Amino acid sequence: MAALALVALGLAGFPLPSLLFWSKAGFGLLTLLLLVDVLVLYRLPRGLEGERTLADRLSNGDDNPVQLQFRNRYPFAISLTVIDEVPEQFQARHLQFALQLAAGVQKRHTYFLRPTKRGAYDFGFLNAYVASPLGLASRRYKFALHKEVPVYPSYIQMHKFELLAFSSLPEQGIKRFRRMGQNQEFEQIRDYVQGDDYRTLNWKATARSGQMMVNTYQDERSQQVVSLIDKGRLMHMPFEGLSLLDWSINACLALSNIAIKKGDKAGLITFQEKINLLLPPSRQGGQMNAILEALYKQKTAYKEADFSRLYMGVRRQLPQRSLLLLFTNFESLQGMRRQLPQLRQLARQHLLVVIFFENTELVQLLDAPVKGLEDVYTKTITQKLLHEKKLIVRELQQHGIQSLLTPPQGLTVSVINKYLELKSRGLI
């Protein structure tokens, strides 16, 4: 602004020569101040220190904190314009921050990044432009903080729902179910003590020992909970930046963690035109890490899912009755009926829950106001598509197959609640 004012003053000096002197004097003073500003900014070899701190891995679909830290080594206050070179996957081309630092002060600034795809993310330089109180020049500091960070399935969500599943906070979405039935297994035979249920008396052991003996039981544990993830073409529809496949992977990780904490065995199968991965059910110490690494590496060829191959693989590899949670998507009743024979075969040998998705964009379209005849036709087709989803649920129930129709955003809570419900009813 000062330079523009001096230019205007210089132009006015042509008809008024007395103003030309002041214009030249002003330019001389401005040049002197600029030289002083450059000198004070470049006098110190390292007048600013900068660091970037972030986790060794990021959580997919969650807000991950990135912390920037600066230390002012100048003897005066400075203004900072910070530009962080974040990975290209975020497409954040104008990510910059303005900060003020007093002399000798260290300051932190935290911002958040939400990745929507798994894989390796490269962080580049941290750039900072320093200006003195004069504000006539700025000095660029370029900190080489290159770091490659993998984006894993949502481990933040996994820990969050683990806490909710074992706490008494029903308002958070995780329901608590009263255990029904007597799903118990034999533990040991011991001496009868007053108060024991007479129905647990072991008459053969009593006859042999000459004193009353009872059977003791414990809740049945170590049941198999296997997630079947369809990686076919229909699972790549995007919702809120994440594909249905990534929504399913995040829910699978949270569910597997809770199942293992509940004493059950968690396993994983992913399939497309063939079975791509089969991780046998287990509750050993390294199982959760194995599931996390396996889910991180999942990719797709955008092919149609072959449910007959899935059935043959499950039949060979899972002889024991298990809870099968099938993450898939059906857009039409006819599409589901093509896979129904394989689903019925799976349901004969295992407890099968078919999990598929509501199209939330169609719901929003249905709620939009009608402005013309075209909107009437659009709403009619939308209602038909939404009704077909409900018909799919009804037909699956008619064939004795559990089903779960849920929006992607509520998938994890719905799946965990379904698992806890089935466990409380003694069905697994």
N, C-alpha and C positions, 0 to 999 in steps of 0.2 A: 504493500500500500504506500509505503514511504517513497519507493522508487517511482511509482505512478504519479505521486504528487509532485516529485521533482521534475519529471518529464513534462507534466502540465505547466509547471512553473517555467521550464525552459522554453516551451512553445510560446508562452505569454511574453517571454523576453524579447521576441522579435519586434513587436510593436512598442514594447516598453523596455529599453536596454537596461534600465536599473535592476529589473528582475532577473536578468541573465546572470549577473554576478552572484546573486543568492542561490540560483540554481546550481551553478558550478561549485559554490562553497558547500551546498548540501550534498552533492554527489561526492565531493572529496571526503566529507565527514562520514558519509555512508560507507565509502570504500574502506576508510580507516577502521570503522567499527566492524566491518566484515572481516578484515584481516585479524583484528583482535579476537573476534569470535572463533575464527578458524584456529588461531594460535592456542587459545585456552582449551579447545576441544581435542586438539592433536598433541598437546604438550605431554600428556601422560600416555605411555605406550599401551596400557590397559586400564582405561578409565572406567570400564564397565565389565562386570563378570556376569555370565548368564548360564543357567542350567535348565534342563528339561527332565522332569521325573514322571515316569509312568510305569504301570505294572508290566511284568515280563510277558503277560498275555492279556488280550482284551476279551470281553464277554460279548458275544453276538446278540444284537437286539437290545442292549442295555446302554445306559449313559455311563461311559468310563471316564474317570477324572484324569486330566493331564495338568500337571503342575509346572509352572514356569517360575524360576527364581532369579532375581537380579540383585546385584550389589553395586551401589554407586561409590566409586573410589575418587570422584571429583570433590574438590573442596566447596562446591556450590550445588544448589538444587538443579536437577535436570528434568527434561520432559522426554519420554520414550514413546516411540511408535514401534510396536512389536508385530512382526509378521512371521508366523510359524509355518514351515513347510510340512504340512500334514500329508499323509498318503493320498495318492491320486484317487483312490476308491471313494473318498468323501466328497470330491469335487468342490472343496471349500477354497475357491480361488481368491476370496477377499477376506480371509480370516486374519484380522489384525486388531490390536488392542492399544489403547492410549493409557500410559501410566505416568505418574509423577513420583520422583524419588528425591528426598532431601539429601543433603550432603552426608556421605558415609553411612547411609541407611541401606538395609537389605529388605527386599519386599518380595512377597509371593503372590502369584495370580493363578487361579485355577479355572479351567474351562473344561467342557465335556464333549466327548465324541461318541456317536452312536453308530457302530458298524452294522451293516445289514447283510454281509456275506462272510463266510468263513474263508480262511486263507492267510497268507503272509502280507503284512502291511509295512511299507518302508517310510520311516520318518526321515526328513532331510535336515537342512540347515535351520537354525534359529536366528533370525535377522532382527536387529534392533537399531533404530535410528535415534541418535542422541542429539538433543538440542539444549543449548545453554539458555539462561534467562533472556539473553539478547534475542535469540530466535532467528538470527540471520543466516545461519548455516546449520547443517546437521552432519554428524559423523556416523557412518554405517559400521556396525559390529556384526560379524558373521561367525556364529559359533557352529563348529562341525560336530553336530550331535546325531549323526546318522545311526539309526537303529531299526532293525527288522523285528517286528512284533507279530506273533501269530494271533489270529482271532479264532477263539474256540467257541463251541456251543455255550449257551448261557449258564456259566457256573455261578454267576451272581444270583440268578433266579433259582438255581438248584439249592444254594444255601438258604435263601429266603424261605422257600417252601418247606425245607426241612425243619426250620424253626417253627413255622406255623403248624405243620402236621403234628408236632409233638408238644404244642402249647394249647392253651384253652382260649383261643381268640377266634371264635366263629365268625365275627364280623369281618375278618380278613378274607373270607371266601372258602377256607378249608373247613368242612363240616366234621363234627365229631359224632360217630355212630355208636350206639349201644350194641355190644356184642350179643348176637342171638345164637341159639342152638348150642350143641355140645361138640364142637369140632376139636376133639382132644385125642392124644395118643398116649399109649402106656409108658410110664416112667419106671416104676419099681414096685416091689412088694415089701411091706413093712408091718411091724406089730400094730395091732389095733389099739387106739387110745380113745378115751371117752370123748364123744362128740362126733366121731367119724360116721359117715353115712353107711348104714347097714347094706345098702345096695352095692357097695364096693368090696364086700367080703369075698375073699378068695377061698372057697370051700376046700379045694384040693390041698392048698398050702396049709390051711387050718388043720385038716385031718393028719397031714404028715408031721406037723410040728407039735400038735397037741394044744396049741393056743391060737387065739383068733388073729388072722392075718388079713390085711386089706390091700387092694390094688390102689396105687396113686397114679394120677394122670397129670399131664401138662398140656397147655394149648399147643395144637399142632403147628409146627414151624417148618422152615426150610421148604416151603412150597415154591414152585417154579413160576416166575413172572417173566414172560418173554415179550419184548416189543418187536413187532413186525412192521418195518417202515417201507412203504411203497415209494420208490424213487422214479416212477414213471412220469410221462409227459404232463398229466393233469396236476401233479404235485408241484408244479413250478409257477402256478398263478401267484402274483404278488399281492400282499396285503400289508399296508403300513411299511413298505420297504422290504419286508421279509417274504420269502417264498413259503408256500405251505409246507414244503420239505423242511425248511429251517425252523418253522414253528413246531413241527413234529419232532425234530431232533432236540430242540430245547425242552419240550415236554417229556420226551423219553429220558433225557438225562436226569431231570428232577424226579421223575417217577422211579427210576432204577435206584437212585440214592435212597429214597424213602423205603422202598421194598427191602433193600439190604439192611437198613437200620431197623426194620420191623422183623428181621430174622429170616426173610425169604431169600431165595436165589434169583438174581436178575440176569437175564440174557438178552441177546440182540440178534435180529436177522434183518438184513436189508436186501431188497430184491428189485429187479427190473424185468428184462426178458429172461433172466436167470437169477439165481441167488448169488449176490455179490459178496456177502459177508455173513458168517454164522459164528457167533460168540456164545459158547455153551453157558447155560445158567450156572451161577456160582455166587457165593457170598464171602469168598476169601478176601484178604486184605487188599489185593491189587486189582480186584474186579472193577471197581469204579474208575480207576485210572485207565484200565483197558477199554472200558466203554467210552470214556471221554476221548481217548486217542482214536478209537475206531470211528466215532461220530465226526470228529474233526476232519477225517480223510474222505468222507463220503462225497462222491461226485456222480453225475448223471450223464447218460447219453441221449436223454429225451426220447426214449423208446417206450412202447406200450408195456405195461406190467403183465407178466404171465403168472396168473394165480394157480395154474395147474403145476407149474414148476415149484411154486411156493409150497403147495400141498405135499408134493413128493418129498421135498427137502425136510419139511416138518415131520412127516411120517417116519423118515429114516433117522433123523437126529434127535427127536424128542419122543421117546417111547413112553415116558411118564406123563400122566395128565398134568397140564399146565394151564395157567391163565395166559391167553394170547391176546395182546392188545394190538390190533391191526390199524395202523395209521394209513389211511388212503383217502380217496375222494371220488365221489360219484356225482356227476352232473345231471344224470337222467335215470329214470326208473329202468329203462331198457339196458343202460350200461351196467347197472347193478345186477340185473337178471342174467346177463352173460357170465358173470362171475359167481352166481348163486350156487351152482352145483359144487364148486370147490369150497365155498364158504360153509355149506352144509356138511361136507365131509370133515372139515376142520372142527366144526362144532360137535360132531359125534364123539371125537376123541379128546377134545379139550374144551375148556370154558373160553369161548371166543367172544371178544368185544370188538365190534367194527366201529371205528372212529372216523367220521368224515365231517365236512365243514359247511357251515352256512355261508352263503355269499352275502357278506355285509353290504356290498355296493348295491345289490339288488334291493335290500331292505331300505337303504337310503333313497333309492329311486322310487320305491313304492310310497314313501312318505312325502315326496316332492309334490307341490301343488300342480293341478291340471290346468294347462293354459290353452289347449286346443285338442282337436281330434287325434292328432298324432300322439299326444301324451296319453290319451285314453287307450289307444292300441298298445303303447309301450307298457302301461300299467297292467293291462290284461295279460300280456305275455309274461311280465314279471311275476304276477300272481301264480300263473301256471307253473313256472320254474320253481318257485318257492314251495308250492303245494307238492310238487314231485318229490322234493326232499323229505317231506313228511310221509309221503306214501312209501318211500324207501324204508324209513324207520318202521312203519307198520308191517310191511312185508317181511322184513328181517325178524321181527317179533313173532310173526305167524309161524316162522320156521324154527323158532326156539333159539334165535341168535340175539345176544345182547347188542345194543347199538347205542351210539352217543353222537348226537348232532350238535355241534358247538361252533360259535364264531372263533376265528383264529386267536383273537385276543384273550378269550377265556379258556383256551385249550388246556393249559397246564393245570389250572384249578379243577376243571371238569374231570380230567383224567385221574388226578389224585383222589378226588372225591369218589369216583367210580371204583377205584381200587380199594379204598377204605370201606366203602359200602359192601362190596362183595366179600371182603375179608370179615367184616362184622357179621354178615349173614352166614358165614361158614361155608360159602360156595367154593372156596379154594383152600 
